[in-house]
Amino acid sequence: MEVHYYIGKLIDNKEVIHSDYLVTFKPEKAAGVGVWLVDVQDYKKFLLDYKKLLEAKKNMTIIASIKKREKQKQKVKNQINFIKNLKLLFTIYILYILFYFFFF
C-alpha cells in the first residue's frame, strides 16, 4: 500500500509496521475526526466513500498518526536510570575522597 511506503519514508524508518500508526480519512471539508482504518470493514467503507468523492470531484483527507514505540520509551528510561546511577557513583566517590582526606 502506498500509504505505508510514504509513512516509512516520512519518518525515515523502513522497518515501520502497520501497527505503528493509525490511518483516518474524511472528506476534505467535513467536520469531525474522520473514520479510522483498522479492519477490513473500514477499508471497504473507505473505498466506497473514496469512489463517491471521486465521482463528485471532491477531495479526501488522509491522516496518519504515528504511535510512540515502547522500545523508545524504554530506551529513554534506561538512559535516565544510567544517569541517576552515574550521579550516585560520583557522589559516593566524592564522599570517599573527602573521608580519606579528613581521616587519614
C-alpha positions as CSV (number, residue, x, y, z in Angstrom):
1,M,0.0,0.0,0.0
2,E,1.4,3.4,-0.9
3,V,0.4,5.0,2.4
4,H,2.6,2.5,4.2
5,Y,5.5,3.3,1.9
6,Y,5.2,7.1,2.4
7,I,4.8,6.8,6.2
8,G,8.1,4.8,6.3
9,K,9.7,7.4,4.1
10,L,8.5,10.4,6.1
11,I,9.6,9.1,9.5
12,D,12.8,7.7,8.0
13,N,12.1,4.2,9.2
14,K,11.9,1.5,6.6
15,E,11.1,-1.1,9.3
16,V,7.8,0.6,10.3
17,I,4.9,-1.8,10.6
18,H,1.2,-1.2,10.2
19,S,0.6,-1.4,14.0
20,D,3.0,1.6,14.4
21,Y,0.5,4.0,13.0
22,L,-3.3,4.7,12.6
23,V,-4.8,6.0,9.4
24,T,-8.0,8.0,9.3
25,F,-9.9,9.5,6.4
26,K,-12.7,12.0,5.8
27,P,-13.9,14.3,3.0
28,E,-11.7,17.3,2.9
29,K,-14.2,19.9,4.2
30,A,-16.1,17.7,6.5
31,A,-16.3,18.3,10.3
32,G,-15.1,15.8,12.8
33,V,-12.1,13.5,13.1
34,G,-13.0,11.1,10.3
35,V,-13.0,7.3,10.2
36,W,-10.1,5.1,11.4
37,L,-9.0,2.4,9.1
38,V,-8.5,-0.5,11.4
39,D,-10.0,-3.6,9.9
40,V,-11.3,-4.9,6.6
41,Q,-14.8,-3.4,7.0
42,D,-13.2,0.1,7.5
43,Y,-11.2,-0.3,4.3
44,K,-14.3,-1.4,2.4
45,K,-16.1,1.7,3.6
46,F,-13.1,3.8,2.7
47,L,-13.1,2.5,-0.8
48,L,-16.9,3.2,-1.2
49,D,-16.6,6.7,0.1
50,Y,-13.5,7.3,-2.0
51,K,-15.3,6.3,-5.2
52,K,-18.3,8.6,-4.2
53,L,-16.0,11.5,-3.6
54,L,-14.0,10.9,-6.8
55,E,-17.3,10.9,-8.8
56,A,-18.3,14.1,-7.1
57,K,-14.9,15.6,-7.8
58,K,-14.3,16.2,-4.1
59,N,-11.0,15.8,-2.2
60,M,-10.4,13.4,0.6
61,T,-8.1,13.9,3.6
62,I,-6.0,11.0,4.8
63,I,-4.3,11.4,8.2
64,A,-1.6,9.1,9.6
65,S,-1.0,9.2,13.3
66,I,2.3,7.7,14.4
67,K,2.2,5.7,17.7
68,K,5.1,6.0,20.0
69,R,7.1,2.8,20.3
70,E,7.6,1.2,23.6
71,K,11.2,0.4,22.8
72,Q,11.9,4.2,22.5
73,K,10.2,4.8,25.9
74,Q,12.3,2.0,27.5
75,K,15.5,3.3,25.9
76,V,14.8,6.8,27.4
77,K,14.0,5.2,30.8
78,N,17.3,3.2,30.7
79,Q,19.3,6.4,29.8
80,I,17.7,8.2,32.8
81,N,18.5,5.4,35.1
82,F,22.0,5.2,33.8
83,I,22.5,9.0,34.5
84,K,21.0,8.6,38.0
85,N,23.3,5.7,38.8
86,L,26.3,7.7,37.4
87,K,25.4,10.6,39.7
88,L,25.1,8.3,42.7
89,L,28.5,6.7,41.9
90,F,30.1,10.2,41.5
91,T,28.6,11.3,44.9
92,I,29.9,8.1,46.6
93,Y,33.3,8.7,45.0
94,I,33.4,12.3,46.2
95,L,32.4,11.2,49.8
96,Y,35.1,8.6,49.7
97,I,37.7,11.2,48.7
98,L,36.6,13.6,51.4
99,F,36.6,10.9,54.0
100,Y,40.1,9.8,53.0
101,F,41.5,13.3,53.3
102,F,39.8,14.2,56.6
103,F,40.6,11.0,58.4
104,F,44.0,9.9,57.1
